[in-house]
Amino acid sequence: MSFIPVILWTDALIFVLLAGVLALVWFIRRQEHLRAPWRAVAKRPMAMGAALVLSVFVVIGLLDSLHYREKLPDSPADAPHYSVDVLSVFDALVGELRTQQEKTYSGPLAMQLYAKEFVQRDGETVREYPRLKYGGAHLQMEAERVPDIIQRSLTGLTQGLATSLLLFGLLAAWQARGSQTSFGQWLAACGAGRLDWLARTVVLIVSVLLMLGGVLLQLASAYHVFGTDKVGQDVLYISLKSIRTGLVIGTLTTLVTLPLAIGFGIAAGYFRGWVDDVIQYVYTVLNSIPGVLLIAAAVLIVQVTIESNPDLFDTAAARADIRLLALCLIMGVTSWTGLARLLRGESLKLRTLDYVEAARAFGVSHRRIISRHIFPNVFHLILIAIVLDFSGLVLAEAVLSYVGVGVDPSMHSWGNMINGSRLELAREPVVWWQLGAAFTFMFTLVLAANLFADGVRDAFDPRQGGRR
């Protein structure tokens, strides 16, 4: 084989989580009372648009979670040797964006390095801005750069618009055939907003994403769209690779948080007495310890373990991955207390309701009461907290990496980009684009998650009337 698959710990957990989500979707589709609030979410334009943007991030993260190692070109066929570099399907798709590395800093869409250097020209030593090896290499003069950028941007917009029109035409033909109406009647219903789903919102968001993607593809094939970093690596590539880290932090940490928060929170509110006292004591003590200290201690322990057992981690990617997994675990252990306190208060209220008291009077077991009466009535709180906490966890990774106790420095993440830009902002002239790229991608992901969370909250919270 020309490659061997590599399954990291976080890769396995991501696809286990994906399988669980797909199973949950299949189960929800079979239950009318569960489908109703999700239909309400799908009818909210902001929530639907945010979900489409989030789906782009999720697809990139999943492609970046399919890892492999390439076969070395000079290795024998009977005993092949493989590279120590762990690549992903996303790396293979972006192609030259990963390999086209410059000497050092260059600005967005630039043709030259960002700082002057001494170079030899006609036998004389002069100080000037050297040309980049890849960025704008197809151009002869600086004056050609702006017209070329405009032309490529217009080409990308045209390609994206043509693709969106083609997809819209296929969708319209399929929908018109399914509803047994003419193509024109379906278009009129779509333009008037009389369809039972947000066709105009979906078409608009998908068109914008396709046009933006077309522009990026056209520009990235000839320039460094967001410039390059200190070692000359493309900042756009680093930003896209950081998506997986943000998604892993936001999702895998939730897998640790939910069992602790649900179990302890409902038990404290339902059983009360000494059970409530013990659980309150546990999360009060845990809240009194600074979370950064616990995370720093856990990261240092993992780092010592890795250095003491190098044979267990044969690649740099495996070492960085186990540190990322440890960070998710410790953040999950330290962040369950808020949701547990919320579920405790709700369970205290639910246990006094008439149907719960009647169930206890008839001798129904505690396990059945919790599973049939308590948990379904707090599920909307759990779902809302999951979506809201996702944004906080993505931002927490950036803060932790900034203070040096986050993910491994060799792993691409927005926190490492922000951490690396501290000294860049003190340079003259200022190198701002790495911080700007990290801010743009993080802002887009967090904003989309918050808008989607607002739609979920309005649909699932009974007090908002979303179930009507």
Beta strands, then each sheet from edge to edge (+ up, - down):
strand 1: 3-6
strand 2: 67-70
strand 3: 87-88
strand 4: 117-121
strand 5: 124-128
sheet 1: 1+ 2- 3+
sheet 2: 4+ 5-
end
